[in-house]
Amino acid sequence: MAITRNIKTKKVIRTAGLMTGTSMDGLDISIADIGLSNNTADFNVIGTTSIPYPNDLQFQIRQSVYGTGKDNSALDRDLGIWYADKLFEYLRSESIDNIELIGSHGQTIHHVSGQSSLQIGDPSFLAGKFNVPVISDFRTADIHAGGTGAPLMPRVDEWLFRSIDTAIITLNLGGIANVTLLPCINNGDVIGFDTGPGMALLDETFLVESKEGIDLGGELALEGNADERLVNNWLKAPYFLALPPKSTGRNQYGISWLDDHRHELDSLAIADQLATLSLFTAKSVFLACEEFIRDHQVERVIVSGGGTHHACVMKNLMERYNPIAVVPSDELGVSVDGKEALGFAILAVAHVKGIPGNIPSVTGAKKALVLGKMTL
């Protein structure tokens, strides 16, 4: 165990963060030199990239997420090997060396708030290939302590963005959207939760039309007209009325949701469907923040995730938050596509240093806990 004792005492740890989220589109990698204490995080990003899943692997993941796959254990192995190979290739291509630690979130296959959460991508292949500790399975400890297991980025947002004198909202637009509400320091608890659909419903709807790919830039959605009546009806669902802590996933806002609302969507042209779902995402996010905005002097909304590239969702968000500025995290030195990968690199450093990575006011856990399990 000398390797873990040595790394725990280091002031700065070169860490690789790997993230594959509810968008199911590929692997985000962030390499950073990270210094961490209970209250502050210093980081220098060495490199960031996103690597799309090959079609066959993405197909298998979709089968597992939607319950039609036959063997998660084989996919767990295949993903673990793929992660290790892609990280190795990226490091070699960028001449990055001296990696000391890896934080791997894994691909979410199943998440039921407060009950169970499963991420796959066997970390032993990363540990074997790089001969460094790998931290994974970040959500289980929080669930065992009575928490929702998600979102986990609020702790990272607190380290990266919390301010002494202004309130800030951070928003991640992945397959599912989640926010962190950061009041001024000493002016209340950090709050964070999943607001509902992010890009998942849009991606699944576009996939039916195109058979492959996504409307990444939102061009087709921009051509459509949103049905605000439908959106307002959808926002009456119990999830949006429930108070945090709460979390959700594709089990709730994925293909099954679209099947349940197919009779409504099929009456619209495809561009109008996408425009309507874009408004649904934006409005559900904004409504989740309204009370916080009323109670705090919010300076800006910092947005990250793949949805940042979707012009229609972003247009709807900016209209609703106006006059509060909506800015991509790039403007603060954190890649919009690599922020969560950086986040899990930071949470991996927190693990080896024994620093809690959850926030009980966010997840509802009974106490703050060190998150993750180590593979050597």
NORNOR-V636345 format. One record per backbone hydrogen bond with DSSP energy under -0.5 kcal/mol. NH is the residue of the N-H (numbers start at 1). CO is the residue of the C=O. E is the energy in kcal/mol with one decimal. If there is no record, write none. Layout:
# NORNOR-V636345
nh=NH co=CO e=E
nh=NH co=CO e=E
This chain:
# NORNOR-V636345
nh=4 co=1 e=-0.5
nh=5 co=1 e=-1.8
nh=6 co=2 e=-2.6
nh=7 co=3 e=-1.9
nh=8 co=4 e=-1.9
nh=9 co=5 e=-1.1
nh=10 co=7 e=-0.9
nh=13 co=34 e=-2.5
nh=15 co=13 e=-0.7
nh=15 co=32 e=-3.0
nh=16 co=101 e=-2.4
nh=17 co=15 e=-0.5
nh=17 co=30 e=-3.2
nh=18 co=103 e=-3.0
nh=19 co=28 e=-2.4
nh=20 co=106 e=-0.7
nh=24 co=21 e=-1.6
nh=27 co=51 e=-2.9
nh=28 co=19 e=-2.7
nh=29 co=49 e=-2.9
nh=30 co=17 e=-2.2
nh=31 co=47 e=-3.1
nh=32 co=15 e=-2.5
nh=32 co=30 e=-0.5
nh=33 co=44 e=-2.3
nh=34 co=13 e=-2.2
nh=34 co=32 e=-0.6
nh=35 co=42 e=-3.0
nh=37 co=40 e=-2.6
nh=41 co=159 e=-0.6
nh=42 co=35 e=-3.1
nh=44 co=33 e=-1.8
nh=46 co=31 e=-2.9
nh=47 co=31 e=-1.6
nh=49 co=29 e=-2.2
nh=51 co=27 e=-3.1
nh=52 co=50 e=-0.5
nh=53 co=25 e=-1.8
nh=58 co=54 e=-2.5
nh=59 co=55 e=-2.3
nh=60 co=56 e=-1.8
nh=61 co=57 e=-2.2
nh=62 co=58 e=-2.6
nh=63 co=59 e=-2.1
nh=64 co=60 e=-2.1
nh=65 co=61 e=-2.9
nh=66 co=62 e=-2.3
nh=67 co=64 e=-1.1
nh=68 co=63 e=-2.8
nh=69 co=63 e=-1.7
nh=75 co=71 e=-1.4
nh=76 co=72 e=-2.8
nh=77 co=73 e=-1.8
nh=78 co=74 e=-2.7
nh=79 co=75 e=-2.9
nh=80 co=76 e=-1.8
nh=81 co=77 e=-2.4
nh=82 co=78 e=-2.3
nh=83 co=79 e=-3.1
nh=84 co=80 e=-2.0
nh=85 co=81 e=-2.5
nh=86 co=82 e=-2.7
nh=87 co=83 e=-2.5
nh=88 co=84 e=-2.2
nh=89 co=85 e=-2.5
nh=90 co=86 e=-2.3
nh=91 co=87 e=-2.6
nh=92 co=88 e=-2.3
nh=93 co=89 e=-2.4
nh=94 co=90 e=-1.8
nh=95 co=92 e=-0.8
nh=96 co=91 e=-2.5
nh=97 co=95 e=-0.5
nh=100 co=14 e=-2.7
nh=101 co=14 e=-1.1
nh=102 co=133 e=-1.9
nh=103 co=16 e=-3.0
nh=104 co=102 e=-0.5
nh=104 co=135 e=-2.7
nh=105 co=18 e=-2.6
nh=105 co=103 e=-0.6
nh=107 co=120 e=-2.7
nh=108 co=20 e=-0.7
nh=108 co=106 e=-0.6
nh=109 co=118 e=-3.1
nh=110 co=118 e=-1.4
nh=112 co=116 e=-2.9
nh=114 co=148 e=-1.2
nh=115 co=112 e=-2.6
nh=116 co=112 e=-1.8
nh=118 co=110 e=-3.2
nh=120 co=107 e=-2.3
nh=122 co=76 e=-1.9
nh=125 co=122 e=-1.1
nh=127 co=123 e=-2.4
nh=128 co=124 e=-2.4
nh=129 co=125 e=-2.0
nh=130 co=126 e=-2.2
nh=131 co=127 e=-1.9
nh=133 co=100 e=-0.6
nh=134 co=375 e=-2.4
nh=135 co=102 e=-3.0
nh=136 co=134 e=-0.5
nh=136 co=373 e=-2.3
nh=143 co=139 e=-1.7
nh=144 co=140 e=-2.6
nh=145 co=141 e=-1.2
nh=146 co=143 e=-1.9
nh=147 co=142 e=-2.8
nh=148 co=363 e=-1.3
nh=155 co=152 e=-1.0
nh=156 co=152 e=-0.7
nh=157 co=153 e=-3.3
nh=158 co=154 e=-2.4
nh=159 co=155 e=-1.8
nh=160 co=156 e=-2.6
nh=161 co=157 e=-3.2
nh=162 co=157 e=-0.8
nh=162 co=158 e=-0.9
nh=163 co=166 e=-0.5
nh=167 co=297 e=-1.6
nh=168 co=182 e=-2.4
nh=169 co=300 e=-2.1
nh=170 co=180 e=-2.5
nh=171 co=302 e=-3.0
nh=172 co=178 e=-2.9
nh=173 co=171 e=-0.6
nh=173 co=304 e=-3.0
nh=174 co=172 e=-0.9
nh=174 co=176 e=-1.4
nh=177 co=196 e=-2.2
nh=178 co=172 e=-1.9
nh=179 co=193 e=-2.4
nh=180 co=170 e=-2.4
nh=181 co=191 e=-3.8
nh=182 co=168 e=-3.1
nh=182 co=180 e=-0.7
nh=183 co=181 e=-0.8
nh=185 co=163 e=-2.0
nh=187 co=184 e=-2.0
nh=191 co=181 e=-1.9
nh=193 co=179 e=-1.8
nh=194 co=246 e=-1.6
nh=195 co=177 e=-2.1
nh=196 co=177 e=-1.1
nh=198 co=175 e=-2.3
nh=199 co=174 e=-2.5
nh=200 co=175 e=-2.1
nh=203 co=199 e=-3.0
nh=204 co=200 e=-2.6
nh=205 co=201 e=-2.0
nh=206 co=202 e=-2.5
nh=207 co=203 e=-2.1
nh=208 co=204 e=-1.5
nh=209 co=205 e=-1.2
nh=210 co=206 e=-2.9
nh=211 co=207 e=-2.6
nh=216 co=214 e=-2.0
nh=218 co=215 e=-1.2
nh=222 co=218 e=-2.1
nh=223 co=219 e=-0.9
nh=223 co=220 e=-0.8
nh=224 co=220 e=-0.6
nh=224 co=221 e=-1.1
nh=228 co=226 e=-1.0
nh=231 co=227 e=-1.8
nh=232 co=228 e=-2.6
nh=233 co=229 e=-1.8
nh=234 co=230 e=-2.6
nh=235 co=231 e=-1.9
nh=236 co=233 e=-1.5
nh=237 co=234 e=-1.6
nh=240 co=237 e=-1.0
nh=241 co=237 e=-1.0
nh=242 co=238 e=-1.6
nh=252 co=249 e=-1.6
nh=253 co=249 e=-2.7
nh=258 co=254 e=-1.9
nh=259 co=255 e=-2.6
nh=260 co=256 e=-2.1
nh=261 co=257 e=-1.4
nh=262 co=259 e=-1.0
nh=264 co=261 e=-0.9
nh=265 co=261 e=-2.3
nh=266 co=262 e=-2.8
nh=267 co=264 e=-0.8
nh=268 co=265 e=-2.3
nh=273 co=269 e=-2.4
nh=274 co=270 e=-2.3
nh=275 co=271 e=-2.2
nh=276 co=272 e=-2.4
nh=277 co=273 e=-2.6
nh=278 co=274 e=-2.1
nh=279 co=275 e=-2.0
nh=280 co=276 e=-2.1
nh=281 co=277 e=-2.3
nh=282 co=278 e=-2.4
nh=283 co=279 e=-3.2
nh=284 co=280 e=-2.2
nh=285 co=281 e=-2.0
nh=286 co=282 e=-2.5
nh=287 co=283 e=-2.7
nh=288 co=284 e=-1.3
nh=289 co=285 e=-0.7
nh=289 co=286 e=-1.3
nh=290 co=286 e=-1.0
nh=293 co=289 e=-2.4
nh=294 co=290 e=-2.2
nh=295 co=291 e=-1.9
nh=296 co=292 e=-1.6
nh=298 co=296 e=-1.6
nh=299 co=167 e=-3.0
nh=300 co=167 e=-0.7
nh=301 co=325 e=-3.0
nh=302 co=169 e=-2.9
nh=302 co=300 e=-0.5
nh=303 co=301 e=-0.6
nh=303 co=327 e=-2.8
nh=304 co=171 e=-2.4
nh=305 co=336 e=-3.1
nh=307 co=173 e=-2.7
nh=308 co=305 e=-1.9
nh=309 co=306 e=-1.8
nh=310 co=307 e=-1.6
nh=311 co=217 e=-2.4
nh=311 co=309 e=-0.9
nh=314 co=310 e=-2.4
nh=315 co=311 e=-2.4
nh=316 co=312 e=-2.1
nh=317 co=313 e=-2.3
nh=318 co=314 e=-2.8
nh=319 co=315 e=-2.0
nh=320 co=316 e=-1.7
nh=321 co=317 e=-2.7
nh=322 co=318 e=-1.5
nh=324 co=321 e=-2.6
nh=325 co=299 e=-0.9
nh=327 co=301 e=-3.0
nh=327 co=325 e=-0.6
nh=329 co=303 e=-2.6
nh=331 co=328 e=-1.8
nh=332 co=329 e=-2.2
nh=333 co=330 e=-2.0
nh=334 co=329 e=-2.0
nh=339 co=335 e=-1.1
nh=342 co=338 e=-2.6
nh=343 co=339 e=-2.6
nh=344 co=340 e=-2.2
nh=345 co=341 e=-1.5
nh=346 co=342 e=-2.4
nh=347 co=343 e=-2.4
nh=348 co=344 e=-1.4
nh=349 co=345 e=-1.9
nh=350 co=346 e=-2.4
nh=351 co=347 e=-1.8
nh=352 co=348 e=-1.9
nh=353 co=349 e=-1.7
nh=354 co=350 e=-0.5
nh=354 co=351 e=-1.3
nh=355 co=350 e=-2.9
nh=357 co=369 e=-2.8
nh=358 co=369 e=-0.9
nh=362 co=359 e=-2.2
nh=363 co=359 e=-2.1
nh=364 co=360 e=-2.2
nh=366 co=145 e=-3.0
nh=372 co=137 e=-0.6
nh=373 co=136 e=-2.8
nh=375 co=134 e=-2.6
